[in-house]
């Protein structure tokens, strides 16, 4: 059953697909009082963490979140929800969980694939000890990462090798992977776009494969799409060879240039040279406010906002000294927000200090 409520935010639609279409729907199939274990492979673990928090997952009734490639505790009476990428390695790991029929890892299993699964891969599940335990086997069609509210990443850092490899088979494999993941972006948004493309061999091949996959998917009317069809424009990097050589000076760009940032997590050393990690995402209000502004403007606004924060903080602290129960209750309610804001200002003031130092000298 399709339960996702379409939003204008790609990230919100994707999180609903995980929490509602996958987890909540599976939870309904598990009897009351039974537990549900979520098992992820390396790739799907990145997808999950890109869209939802651990708290979100646990609130939907997940008992435990585990990695497919690790040694896991057996729960032979519980159900397991496997969210995996459709590759032989992940399928083999699932089969290993049930190879010993007298000591299975789980009672029943629900398998969701990040994107389209081929018949050959699906056939690997048809073992006498795994197949009888499968209650659900579905393509979730979520095979990309979120970088912002409406900014996605296909998670293919080595895809540029397509311009250097001379092996046609490797080129076709890269194009196929791009196609599979790009298709899931359209599926999440319920888009069936008209495809326009640059007439180069790679763009033509990608457009042809993607169009065929779209037609196959949407011919089943149980998957409705937006009536106002958009346009998907596919261009080769050679269409604009100068842009990668340009450099802007937005706050986000400067942070990525000057600091160690990986998967939206920044590592900052303290006075004792101990590194602390901070997430640069939508939960950081200051990051969302400044990141697309020129770094000089961002630093000016940061100083102004911090000065205002100090004024508000002094009022906040005085409220904590009040003898009024109502005011003290309001004070305690705001403590968490106050600490969060303090940590955010501390982080960005440190970043601003380093940027100023670098561009002063």
C-alpha positions as CSV (number, residue, x, y, z in Angstrom):
1,X,0.0,0.0,0.0
2,X,1.4,3.4,-1.0
3,X,1.2,5.7,2.1
4,X,3.6,8.5,1.2
5,X,2.1,12.0,1.3
6,X,3.7,14.0,-1.5
7,X,5.6,17.1,-0.4
8,X,7.6,19.7,-2.2
9,X,10.6,18.6,-0.3
10,X,12.6,15.7,-1.7
11,X,14.1,15.0,1.7
12,X,10.7,14.9,3.4
13,X,9.2,12.6,0.8
14,X,12.2,10.3,1.2
15,X,11.9,10.2,5.0
16,X,8.2,9.4,4.7
17,X,9.0,6.6,2.3
18,X,11.4,5.1,4.9
19,X,9.2,5.7,8.0
20,X,5.8,5.0,6.5
21,X,6.0,3.0,3.4
22,X,8.7,0.7,4.7
23,X,8.9,0.6,8.5
24,X,5.3,1.4,9.5
25,X,3.8,-0.9,6.8
26,X,6.1,-3.7,7.9
27,X,5.3,-3.1,11.6
28,X,1.6,-3.7,10.8
29,X,2.5,-7.2,9.6
30,X,4.2,-8.1,12.9
31,X,2.0,-9.4,15.6
32,X,1.5,-7.3,18.8
33,X,4.2,-7.9,21.4
34,X,6.7,-9.1,18.7
35,X,9.9,-7.1,17.9
36,X,11.2,-5.9,14.6
37,X,14.9,-5.7,13.8
38,X,16.2,-3.4,11.1
39,X,19.2,-4.7,9.2
40,X,21.2,-2.5,6.8
41,X,24.1,-3.0,4.4
42,X,26.9,-0.4,3.9
43,X,25.0,1.5,1.2
44,X,21.6,1.6,2.7
45,X,23.0,2.6,6.1
46,X,24.2,5.8,4.4
47,X,20.7,6.3,2.8
48,X,18.9,5.9,6.2
49,X,21.2,8.3,8.0
50,X,20.9,10.8,5.2
51,X,17.1,11.1,5.6
52,X,16.1,10.1,9.2
53,X,17.6,10.0,12.7
54,X,17.9,7.0,14.9
55,X,15.2,8.5,17.1
56,X,12.8,8.6,14.1
57,X,13.5,4.9,13.4
58,X,13.0,3.8,17.0
59,X,9.8,5.8,17.3
60,X,8.3,3.7,14.5
61,X,8.7,0.5,16.5
62,X,12.1,-0.7,15.5
63,X,13.7,-2.7,18.4
64,X,17.3,-2.6,17.1
65,X,19.3,-1.4,14.1
66,X,22.1,-3.7,12.9
67,X,24.6,-3.9,10.1
68,X,24.4,-6.8,7.7
69,X,28.1,-7.5,7.5
70,X,28.8,-7.7,11.3
71,X,28.4,-10.5,13.8
72,X,24.9,-10.1,15.0
73,X,23.0,-11.5,18.0
74,X,20.4,-14.0,16.9
75,X,16.7,-13.3,17.6
76,X,15.0,-16.5,16.4
77,X,11.6,-15.4,17.6
78,X,11.6,-11.9,16.1
79,X,11.0,-10.5,12.6
80,X,13.7,-8.7,10.7
81,X,13.4,-6.0,8.1
82,X,16.3,-6.0,5.7
83,X,16.8,-2.8,3.7
84,X,19.6,-3.6,1.3
85,X,21.0,-2.8,-2.1
86,X,20.3,-5.6,-4.7
87,X,23.8,-7.1,-5.1
88,X,25.0,-10.7,-4.7
89,X,27.1,-10.0,-1.6
90,X,24.1,-8.7,0.4
91,X,21.9,-11.6,-0.7
92,X,24.6,-14.1,0.3
93,X,24.7,-12.5,3.8
94,X,20.9,-12.9,4.2
95,X,21.2,-16.6,3.1
96,X,24.0,-17.1,5.7
97,X,21.6,-15.9,8.4
98,X,19.4,-19.0,7.7
99,X,21.8,-21.6,6.5
100,X,21.6,-23.4,9.8
101,X,17.9,-24.2,9.9
102,X,18.0,-25.3,13.5
103,X,19.4,-21.9,14.6
104,X,18.0,-19.2,12.3
105,X,18.8,-15.5,13.0
106,X,15.2,-14.5,12.8
107,X,11.7,-16.0,12.6
108,X,10.3,-14.1,9.5
109,X,11.9,-11.6,7.2
110,X,10.8,-8.6,5.2
111,X,13.2,-7.5,2.4
112,X,13.2,-4.0,0.8
113,X,15.6,-3.2,-2.0
114,X,17.0,0.3,-2.5
115,X,16.4,0.0,-6.3
116,X,15.4,-2.4,-9.1
117,X,16.3,-6.0,-8.6
118,X,17.1,-8.4,-11.5
119,X,15.7,-11.9,-11.8
120,X,19.2,-13.4,-11.4
121,X,19.7,-11.6,-8.1
122,X,16.2,-12.4,-6.9
123,X,16.9,-16.1,-7.7
124,X,19.7,-16.2,-5.2
125,X,17.0,-15.9,-2.4
126,X,15.2,-19.0,-3.6
127,X,17.0,-21.3,-1.2
128,X,15.1,-24.0,0.8
129,X,16.1,-22.3,4.1
130,X,15.5,-18.6,3.2
131,X,12.6,-18.5,0.9
132,X,10.0,-19.9,3.4
133,X,10.8,-17.2,5.9
134,X,10.2,-14.3,3.4
135,X,6.9,-12.4,4.2
136,X,7.7,-9.2,2.2
137,X,9.9,-8.6,-0.9
138,X,9.6,-5.1,-2.3
139,X,11.6,-2.5,-4.3
140,X,11.5,0.7,-2.1
141,X,13.1,2.8,-4.9
142,X,15.2,5.0,-2.7
143,X,18.8,4.9,-3.9
144,X,20.3,8.4,-3.4
145,X,21.6,10.6,-0.5
146,X,20.2,13.9,0.7
147,X,22.5,17.0,0.8
148,X,19.8,19.5,1.5
149,X,16.0,19.9,1.4
150,X,15.9,19.5,-2.4
151,X,19.5,18.6,-3.2
152,X,20.4,15.0,-3.8
153,X,23.6,13.1,-4.4
154,X,23.8,9.8,-6.2
155,X,26.6,8.7,-3.9
156,X,28.9,7.8,-6.8
157,X,32.2,9.6,-6.0
158,X,34.1,7.7,-8.7
159,X,31.5,8.2,-11.5
160,X,33.9,10.7,-13.3
161,X,35.9,7.6,-14.2
162,X,33.5,7.3,-17.1
163,X,35.6,9.8,-19.0
164,X,38.8,7.8,-18.5
165,X,37.8,4.1,-18.7
166,X,38.2,2.5,-22.1
167,X,36.3,-0.6,-21.3
168,X,32.8,-0.5,-22.8
169,X,31.5,-2.9,-20.1
170,X,32.7,-0.6,-17.3
171,X,31.2,2.4,-19.0
172,X,27.8,0.7,-19.4
173,X,27.9,-0.4,-15.7
174,X,28.5,3.2,-14.5
175,X,25.7,4.5,-16.8
176,X,23.4,1.8,-15.6
177,X,24.1,2.7,-11.9
178,X,23.5,6.4,-12.6
179,X,20.2,5.5,-14.3
180,X,19.0,3.2,-11.5
181,X,19.6,5.9,-8.9
182,X,18.3,8.8,-10.9
183,X,15.1,6.8,-11.5
184,X,14.5,6.5,-7.8
185,X,14.7,10.2,-7.4
186,X,11.8,10.5,-9.9
187,X,9.9,7.7,-8.3
188,X,10.1,9.4,-4.8
189,X,8.8,12.6,-6.3
190,X,6.2,10.7,-8.4
191,X,7.6,12.3,-11.5
192,X,7.3,10.9,-15.0
193,X,9.3,13.6,-16.8
194,X,9.8,14.3,-20.4
195,X,13.5,13.6,-21.1
196,X,15.6,16.0,-23.1
197,X,19.3,15.2,-23.6
198,X,22.5,16.3,-25.3
199,X,23.2,14.2,-28.3
200,X,26.4,12.4,-27.1
201,X,26.8,8.6,-26.8
202,X,26.7,8.7,-23.0
203,X,23.7,11.0,-22.6
204,X,21.8,9.1,-25.4
205,X,22.4,5.8,-23.6
206,X,21.4,7.1,-20.2
207,X,18.2,8.8,-21.6
208,X,17.2,5.7,-23.5
209,X,17.6,3.4,-20.5
210,X,15.9,5.8,-18.1
211,X,13.0,6.4,-20.5
212,X,12.4,2.6,-20.9
213,X,12.5,2.1,-17.1
214,X,10.0,4.9,-16.5
215,X,7.6,3.5,-19.1
216,X,7.8,0.0,-17.5
217,X,7.3,1.4,-14.0
218,X,4.4,3.7,-14.7
219,X,2.5,1.4,-17.0
220,X,1.3,-0.2,-13.7
221,X,-1.4,2.3,-12.7
222,X,-0.9,1.5,-9.0
223,X,2.0,3.9,-9.2
224,X,0.4,7.2,-10.0
225,X,2.5,10.2,-11.1
226,X,2.0,14.0,-11.3
227,X,-0.2,15.0,-14.1
228,X,1.9,18.0,-14.9
229,X,5.0,16.3,-16.2
230,X,8.2,18.1,-15.7
231,X,11.4,18.0,-17.9
232,X,14.5,16.1,-17.1
233,X,17.5,17.6,-18.8
234,X,20.6,15.4,-19.2
235,X,23.8,17.1,-20.2
236,X,27.4,15.8,-20.6
237,X,30.0,17.5,-18.5
238,X,31.6,18.6,-21.8
239,X,28.6,20.9,-22.3
240,X,30.1,23.3,-19.8
241,X,33.8,22.6,-19.1
242,X,34.5,25.9,-17.3
243,X,32.2,25.7,-14.3
244,X,34.3,23.1,-12.4
245,X,37.2,25.6,-12.7
246,X,35.3,28.4,-11.1
247,X,35.3,29.1,-7.3
248,X,32.7,30.9,-5.3
249,X,33.1,32.4,-1.9
250,X,29.9,31.3,-0.2
251,X,30.1,30.4,3.5
252,X,29.4,26.7,2.7
253,X,32.2,26.6,0.0
254,X,34.7,28.2,2.4
255,X,33.9,25.8,5.2
256,X,34.4,22.8,2.9
257,X,37.7,24.4,1.6
258,X,39.2,25.1,5.0
259,X,38.0,22.4,7.2
260,X,37.7,18.6,7.3
261,X,34.1,17.8,6.3
262,X,32.9,14.4,5.5
263,X,29.3,13.3,4.9
264,X,28.1,16.7,6.3
265,X,30.1,16.2,9.5
266,X,32.8,18.6,10.4
267,X,35.7,17.9,12.8
268,X,37.0,20.9,14.9
269,X,39.9,20.7,17.4
270,X,39.6,22.4,20.8
271,X,42.4,24.1,22.8
272,X,43.8,20.7,23.7
273,X,43.8,19.6,20.0
274,X,41.0,17.1,20.7
275,X,38.7,16.8,17.7
276,X,34.9,17.2,18.1
277,X,32.4,16.4,15.5
278,X,29.4,18.5,14.5
279,X,26.7,17.9,11.9
280,X,26.1,20.6,9.3
281,X,22.5,19.9,8.4
282,X,19.0,21.3,8.7
283,X,19.0,21.0,12.5
284,X,21.7,23.7,12.6
285,X,19.7,26.9,12.0
286,X,22.7,29.1,11.7
287,X,24.2,26.8,9.0
288,X,21.0,26.9,7.0
289,X,20.8,30.7,7.3
290,X,24.4,31.5,6.3
291,X,25.6,28.7,4.0
292,X,24.4,30.2,0.7
293,X,25.6,33.8,1.5
294,X,29.0,35.3,0.6
295,X,31.3,34.4,3.5
296,X,32.0,38.1,4.3
297,X,28.2,38.8,4.6
298,X,27.7,35.7,6.6
299,X,30.4,36.7,9.1
300,X,28.9,40.1,9.5
301,X,25.4,38.7,10.1
302,X,26.9,36.1,12.5
303,X,28.4,38.8,14.6
304,X,25.1,40.8,14.6
305,X,23.1,37.6,15.5
306,X,25.5,36.7,18.3
307,X,25.2,40.2,19.8
308,X,21.4,39.9,19.8
309,X,21.7,36.4,21.3
310,X,23.8,37.8,24.2
311,X,21.0,40.3,24.9
312,X,18.4,37.6,24.9
313,X,20.6,35.3,27.0
314,X,20.9,37.9,29.7
315,X,17.1,38.1,29.9
316,X,16.9,34.4,29.8
317,X,19.3,34.1,32.8
318,X,17.4,36.7,34.8
319,X,14.2,34.7,34.2
320,X,16.0,31.7,35.9
321,X,16.4,33.8,39.0
322,X,12.7,34.7,39.2
323,X,10.6,33.5,42.1
324,X,7.6,33.1,39.9
325,X,6.8,29.5,39.3
326,X,5.4,30.3,35.8
327,X,8.6,32.1,34.8
328,X,10.8,29.4,36.2
329,X,8.8,26.8,34.3
330,X,9.3,28.8,31.1
331,X,13.0,29.0,31.9
332,X,13.4,25.3,32.3
333,X,11.5,24.7,29.1
334,X,13.9,26.9,27.2
335,X,17.1,25.5,28.7
336,X,17.5,22.9,25.9
337,X,17.0,25.4,23.1
338,X,19.4,27.8,24.8
339,X,22.2,25.1,25.0
340,X,21.6,24.1,21.4
341,X,21.9,27.7,20.2
342,X,25.0,28.2,22.4
343,X,26.7,25.2,20.8
344,X,25.8,26.4,17.3
345,X,27.2,29.9,17.9
346,X,30.3,28.4,19.4
347,X,30.9,26.3,16.3
348,X,30.3,29.1,13.7
349,X,32.3,31.7,15.7
350,X,35.2,29.3,15.6
351,X,34.8,28.8,11.9
352,X,34.5,32.5,11.4
353,X,37.7,33.2,13.3
354,X,39.7,30.7,11.2
355,X,38.3,32.2,7.9
356,X,39.3,35.7,9.0
357,X,42.8,34.5,10.0
358,X,43.3,32.8,6.6
359,X,42.2,35.7,4.5
360,X,43.9,38.3,6.7
361,X,47.3,36.7,6.3
